[in-house]
Amino acid sequence: MGKAIMYERIYGDLLAKIQSGDYQPGDRLPSEKESAEFYGVSRITAKKAMDMLAKEKKISVIMYILAVLFILKYLLL
């Protein structure tokens, strides 16, 4: 399978789990790394699927906030 098909497959799988209630609001989805390992693709391919879900407002991406909090904690130590 080509990468274009794989990111669509990851997107479809995650969307189906969201719509079926397997993932509830507030649940943690598999990370890009976890998805990449599970599907045997690059992180960029897994990220594209996550980006599609975020663009459609199916998920919220808070990695930026977590990175900022980590940096603040590091600076305060």
DRENTORKOL-3810 file (N, C-alpha, C; in nm, 4 decimals):
REM DRENTORKOL-3810
@n.u->0.0840; n.v->-0.1191; n.w->0.0000; ca.u->0.0000; ca.v->0.0000; ca.w->0.0000; c.u->0.0878; c.v->0.1245; c.w->0.0000
@n.u->0.0455; n.v->0.2260; n.w->-0.0738; ca.u->0.1195; ca.v->0.3507; ca.w->-0.0753; c.u->0.0914; c.v->0.4320; c.w->0.0496
@n.u->0.1762; n.v->0.5303; n.w->0.0739; ca.u->0.1594; ca.v->0.6122; ca.w->0.1937; c.u->0.0298; c.v->0.6917; c.w->0.1924
@n.u->-0.0145; n.v->0.7384; n.w->0.0745; ca.u->-0.1404; ca.v->0.8132; ca.w->0.0671; c.u->-0.2552; c.v->0.7263; c.w->0.1173
@n.u->-0.2536; n.v->0.6012; n.w->0.0799; ca.u->-0.3570; ca.v->0.5091; ca.w->0.1261; c.u->-0.3446; c.v->0.4854; c.w->0.2761
@n.u->-0.2221; n.v->0.4739; n.w->0.3264; ca.u->-0.2022; ca.v->0.4429; ca.w->0.4683; c.u->-0.2502; c.v->0.5563; c.w->0.5581
@n.u->-0.2227; n.v->0.6822; n.w->0.5238; ca.u->-0.2698; ca.v->0.7884; ca.w->0.6134; c.u->-0.4221; c.v->0.7946; c.w->0.6109
@n.u->-0.4815; n.v->0.7629; n.w->0.4974; ca.u->-0.6269; ca.v->0.7578; ca.w->0.4909; c.u->-0.6810; c.v->0.6406; c.w->0.5736
@n.u->-0.6095; n.v->0.5298; n.w->0.5743; ca.u->-0.6515; ca.v->0.4145; ca.w->0.6544; c.u->-0.6442; c.v->0.4480; c.w->0.8036
@n.u->-0.5334; n.v->0.5107; n.w->0.8469; ca.u->-0.5184; ca.v->0.5495; ca.w->0.9876; c.u->-0.6287; c.v->0.6464; c.w->1.0255
@n.u->-0.6493; n.v->0.7467; n.w->0.9408; ca.u->-0.7561; ca.v->0.8447; ca.w->0.9630; c.u->-0.8908; c.v->0.7732; c.w->0.9773
@n.u->-0.9209; n.v->0.6835; n.w->0.8837; ca.u->-1.0482; ca.v->0.6117; ca.w->0.8865; c.u->-1.0654; c.v->0.5254; c.w->1.0106
@n.u->-0.9580; n.v->0.4575; n.w->1.0487; ca.u->-0.9635; ca.v->0.3733; ca.w->1.1687; c.u->-0.9901; c.v->0.4560; c.w->1.2937
@n.u->-0.9169; n.v->0.5669; n.w->1.3086; ca.u->-0.9349; ca.v->0.6513; ca.w->1.4270; c.u->-1.0725; c.v->0.7164; c.w->1.4271
@n.u->-1.1160; n.v->0.7652; n.w->1.3115; ca.u->-1.2480; ca.v->0.8278; ca.w->1.3024; c.u->-1.3575; c.v->0.7276; c.w->1.3381
@n.u->-1.3452; n.v->0.6053; n.w->1.2903; ca.u->-1.4445; ca.v->0.5024; ca.w->1.3224; c.u->-1.4489; c.v->0.4757; c.w->1.4728
@n.u->-1.3328; n.v->0.4745; n.w->1.5366; ca.u->-1.3290; ca.v->0.4507; ca.w->1.6815; c.u->-1.3878; c.v->0.5682; c.w->1.7584
@n.u->-1.3677; n.v->0.6895; n.w->1.7076; ca.u->-1.4274; ca.v->0.8074; ca.w->1.7711; c.u->-1.5792; c.v->0.8016; c.w->1.7564
@n.u->-1.6267; n.v->0.7740; n.w->1.6357; ca.u->-1.7703; ca.v->0.7726; ca.w->1.6096; c.u->-1.8416; c.v->0.6580; c.w->1.6802
@n.u->-1.7717; n.v->0.5462; n.w->1.7015; ca.u->-1.8351; ca.v->0.4326; ca.w->1.7686; c.u->-1.8346; c.v->0.4457; c.w->1.9204
@n.u->-1.7605; n.v->0.5440; n.w->1.9708; ca.u->-1.7539; ca.v->0.5637; ca.w->2.1155; c.u->-1.6378; c.v->0.4924; c.w->2.1814
@n.u->-1.5522; n.v->0.4251; n.w->2.1024; ca.u->-1.4327; ca.v->0.3629; ca.w->2.1608; c.u->-1.3439; c.v->0.4686; c.w->2.2253
@n.u->-1.3393; n.v->0.5861; n.w->2.1639; ca.u->-1.2681; ca.v->0.7011; ca.w->2.2218; c.u->-1.3724; c.v->0.8036; c.w->2.2621
@n.u->-1.3709; n.v->0.8403; n.w->2.3884; ca.u->-1.4627; ca.v->0.9393; ca.w->2.4431; c.u->-1.3914; c.v->1.0739; c.w->2.4538
@n.u->-1.4676; n.v->1.1844; n.w->2.4630; ca.u->-1.4029; ca.v->1.3143; ca.w->2.4839; c.u->-1.3097; c.v->1.3085; c.w->2.6053
@n.u->-1.1895; n.v->1.3564; n.w->2.5874; ca.u->-1.0902; ca.v->1.3553; ca.w->2.6945; c.u->-0.9967; c.v->1.2359; c.w->2.6902
@n.u->-1.0324; n.v->1.1321; n.w->2.6133; ca.u->-0.9443; ca.v->1.0160; ca.w->2.6007; c.u->-0.8181; c.v->1.0527; c.w->2.5246
@n.u->-0.7123; n.v->0.9824; n.w->2.5549; ca.u->-0.5861; ca.v->0.9998; ca.w->2.4836; c.u->-0.5835; c.v->0.9061; c.w->2.3641
@n.u->-0.5602; n.v->0.9630; n.w->2.2466; ca.u->-0.5442; ca.v->0.8817; ca.w->2.1264; c.u->-0.4013; c.v->0.8304; c.w->2.1204
@n.u->-0.3757; n.v->0.7286; n.w->2.0405; ca.u->-0.2367; ca.v->0.6857; ca.w->2.0217; c.u->-0.1539; c.v->0.8022; c.w->1.9675
@n.u->-0.0318; n.v->0.8131; n.w->2.0128; ca.u->0.0560; ca.v->0.9192; ca.w->1.9637; c.u->0.0935; c.v->0.8922; c.w->1.8186
@n.u->0.1541; n.v->0.9928; n.w->1.7558; ca.u->0.2030; ca.v->0.9740; ca.w->1.6189; c.u->0.3007; c.v->0.8567; c.w->1.6150
@n.u->0.3877; n.v->0.8508; n.w->1.7139; ca.u->0.4873; ca.v->0.7435; ca.w->1.7185; c.u->0.4197; c.v->0.6072; c.w->1.7342
@n.u->0.3237; n.v->0.5985; n.w->1.8257; ca.u->0.2525; ca.v->0.4725; ca.w->1.8472; c.u->0.1760; c.v->0.4293; c.w->1.7217
@n.u->0.1100; n.v->0.5242; n.w->1.6574; ca.u->0.0366; ca.v->0.4925; ca.w->1.5346; c.u->0.1321; c.v->0.4490; c.w->1.4242
@n.u->0.2443; n.v->0.5193; n.w->1.4133; ca.u->0.3427; ca.v->0.4847; ca.w->1.3101; c.u->0.3944; c.v->0.3425; c.w->1.3311
@n.u->0.4245; n.v->0.3070; n.w->1.4547; ca.u->0.4740; ca.v->0.1724; ca.w->1.4841; c.u->0.3659; c.v->0.0674; c.w->1.4580
@n.u->0.2426; n.v->0.0953; n.w->1.4986; ca.u->0.1327; ca.v->0.0006; ca.w->1.4828; c.u->0.1048; c.v->-0.0288; c.w->1.3345
@n.u->0.1046; n.v->0.0770; n.w->1.2522; ca.u->0.0726; ca.v->0.0606; ca.w->1.1104; c.u->0.1959; c.v->0.0373; c.w->1.0229
@n.u->0.3153; n.v->0.0483; n.w->1.0815; ca.u->0.4376; ca.v->0.0265; ca.w->1.0056; c.u->0.4656; c.v->0.1357; c.w->0.9042
@n.u->0.4375; n.v->0.2601; n.w->0.9446; ca.u->0.4598; ca.v->0.3756; ca.w->0.8565; c.u->0.5491; c.v->0.4766; c.w->0.9279
@n.u->0.5848; n.v->0.5831; n.w->0.8572; ca.u->0.6649; ca.v->0.6894; ca.w->0.9186; c.u->0.5762; c.v->0.7750; c.w->1.0090
@n.u->0.6406; n.v->0.8506; n.w->1.0992; ca.u->0.5652; ca.v->0.9415; ca.w->1.1850; c.u->0.4953; c.v->1.0486; c.w->1.1030
@n.u->0.5567; n.v->1.0878; n.w->0.9918; ca.u->0.4965; ca.v->1.1899; ca.w->0.9062; c.u->0.3629; c.v->1.1402; c.w->0.8510
@n.u->0.3576; n.v->1.0135; n.w->0.8138; ca.u->0.2330; ca.v->0.9545; ca.w->0.7634; c.u->0.1271; c.v->0.9523; c.w->0.8729
@n.u->0.1656; n.v->0.9111; n.w->0.9934; ca.u->0.0719; ca.v->0.9097; ca.w->1.1062; c.u->0.0275; c.v->1.0518; c.w->1.1408
@n.u->0.1202; n.v->1.1467; n.w->1.1336; ca.u->0.0887; ca.v->1.2869; ca.w->1.1635; c.u->-0.0144; c.v->1.3409; c.w->1.0646
@n.u->-0.0019; n.v->1.3033; n.w->0.9385; ca.u->-0.0972; ca.v->1.3506; ca.w->0.8379; c.u->-0.2391; c.v->1.3057; c.w->0.8738
@n.u->-0.2542; n.v->1.1822; n.w->0.9202; ca.u->-0.3859; ca.v->1.1342; ca.w->0.9623; c.u->-0.4383; c.v->1.2158; c.w->1.0800
@n.u->-0.3516; n.v->1.2435; n.w->1.1773; ca.u->-0.3910; ca.v->1.3244; ca.w->1.2937; c.u->-0.4276; c.v->1.4663; c.w->1.2512
@n.u->-0.3500; n.v->1.5213; n.w->1.1577; ca.u->-0.3789; ca.v->1.6561; ca.w->1.1078; c.u->-0.5159; c.v->1.6621; c.w->1.0403
@n.u->-0.5505; n.v->1.5570; n.w->0.9675; ca.u->-0.6819; ca.v->1.5522; ca.w->0.9025; c.u->-0.7942; c.v->1.5521; c.w->1.0065
@n.u->-0.7753; n.v->1.4749; n.w->1.1130; ca.u->-0.8762; ca.v->1.4709; ca.w->1.2199; c.u->-0.8864; c.v->1.6064; c.w->1.2894
@n.u->-0.7733; n.v->1.6701; n.w->1.3129; ca.u->-0.7728; ca.v->1.8012; ca.w->1.3789; c.u->-0.8382; c.v->1.9063; c.w->1.2893
@n.u->-0.8085; n.v->1.9022; n.w->1.1602; ca.u->-0.8644; ca.v->1.9990; ca.w->1.0660; c.u->-1.0168; c.v->1.9901; c.w->1.0634
@n.u->-1.0692; n.v->1.8695; n.w->1.0769; ca.u->-1.2144; ca.v->1.8490; ca.w->1.0785; c.u->-1.2736; c.v->1.8654; c.w->1.2189
@n.u->-1.1886; n.v->1.9076; n.w->1.3128; ca.u->-1.2299; ca.v->1.9312; ca.w->1.4519; c.u->-1.2841; c.v->1.8057; c.w->1.5194
@n.u->-1.2302; n.v->1.6899; n.w->1.4793; ca.u->-1.2658; ca.v->1.5637; ca.w->1.5435; c.u->-1.1789; c.v->1.5409; c.w->1.6671
@n.u->-1.0596; n.v->1.6018; n.w->1.6672; ca.u->-0.9688; ca.v->1.5914; ca.w->1.7817; c.u->-0.9076; c.v->1.7291; c.w->1.8078
@n.u->-0.8546; n.v->1.7481; n.w->1.9286; ca.u->-0.7797; ca.v->1.8684; ca.w->1.9636; c.u->-0.6351; c.v->1.8297; c.w->1.9804
@n.u->-0.5485; n.v->1.9095; n.w->1.9239; ca.u->-0.4061; ca.v->1.8824; ca.w->1.9349; c.u->-0.3489; c.v->1.9780; c.w->2.0392
@n.u->-0.2963; n.v->1.9210; n.w->2.1487; ca.u->-0.2454; ca.v->2.0047; ca.w->2.2577; c.u->-0.0954; c.v->1.9894; c.w->2.2770
@n.u->-0.0277; n.v->1.9332; n.w->2.1771; ca.u->0.1162; ca.v->1.9120; ca.w->2.1921; c.u->0.1902; c.v->2.0432; c.w->2.2167
@n.u->0.1480; n.v->2.1503; n.w->2.1527; ca.u->0.2140; ca.v->2.2794; ca.w->2.1716; c.u->0.2037; c.v->2.3223; c.w->2.3178
@n.u->0.0872; n.v->2.3064; n.w->2.3761; ca.u->0.0673; ca.v->2.3446; ca.w->2.5165; c.u->0.1550; c.v->2.2589; c.w->2.6070
@n.u->0.1604; n.v->2.1294; n.w->2.5828; ca.u->0.2442; ca.v->2.0419; ca.w->2.6648; c.u->0.3915; c.v->2.0797; c.w->2.6533
@n.u->0.4352; n.v->2.1151; n.w->2.5341; ca.u->0.5746; ca.v->2.1543; ca.w->2.5142; c.u->0.6050; c.v->2.2819; c.w->2.5915
@n.u->0.5134; n.v->2.3771; n.w->2.5889; ca.u->0.5334; ca.v->2.5028; ca.w->2.6620; c.u->0.5409; c.v->2.4759; c.w->2.8120
@n.u->0.4502; n.v->2.3915; n.w->2.8636; ca.u->0.4526; ca.v->2.3593; ca.w->3.0056; c.u->0.5831; c.v->2.2910; c.w->3.0452
@n.u->0.6323; n.v->2.2019; n.w->2.9607; ca.u->0.7584; ca.v->2.1346; ca.w->2.9882; c.u->0.8720; c.v->2.2360; c.w->2.9936
@n.u->0.8737; n.v->2.3293; n.w->2.8988; ca.u->0.9792; ca.v->2.4304; ca.w->2.8948; c.u->0.9709; c.v->2.5187; c.w->3.0195
@n.u->0.8502; n.v->2.5600; n.w->3.0578; ca.u->0.8357; ca.v->2.6431; ca.w->3.1773; c.u->0.8841; c.v->2.5691; c.w->3.3016
@n.u->0.8489; n.v->2.4425; n.w->3.3139; ca.u->0.8931; ca.v->2.3639; ca.w->3.4289; c.u->1.0459; c.v->2.3555; c.w->3.4323
@n.u->1.1050; n.v->2.3336; n.w->3.3174; ca.u->1.2504; ca.v->2.3242; ca.w->3.3072; c.u->1.3165; c.v->2.4561; c.w->3.3485
@n.u->1.2585; n.v->2.5684; n.w->3.3047; ca.u->1.3160; ca.v->2.6986; ca.w->3.3363; c.u->1.3023; c.v->2.7340; c.w->3.4842
@n.u->1.1979; n.v->2.6828; n.w->3.5467; ca.u->1.1735; ca.v->2.7154; ca.w->3.6873; c.u->1.2552; c.v->2.6309; c.w->3.7840
@n.u->1.3168; n.v->2.5233; n.w->3.7355; ca.u->1.3962; ca.v->2.4363; ca.w->3.8237; c.u->1.5289; c.v->2.4965; c.w->3.8587
END
